[in-house]
Amino acid sequence: MLGIPDDHGLVCLTPVGVPDEEPAARPRKPRAVLFAENGFDKPMDYEL
């Protein structure tokens, strides 16, 4: 379908297009869960 030669492998495929519907936004995780400062066990303390 994509014309990829047999001696090549597909690692990643990114779909591009317009969605059929627009789902509701998911709740965001707290910043302290996503970011750390100088190690994994120290949540980053900052304000926006």
QUIDAFEN-V573788 format. One record per backbone hydrogen bond with DSSP energy under -1.0 kcal/mol. NH is the residue of the N-H (numbers start at 1). CO is the residue of the C=O. Records with the same first field share a line. If there is no record, write none. Layout:
# QUIDAFEN-V573788
NH = CO, CO
This chain:
# QUIDAFEN-V573788
8 = 5
33 = 30
34 = 30
35 = 31
37 = 42
44 = 35
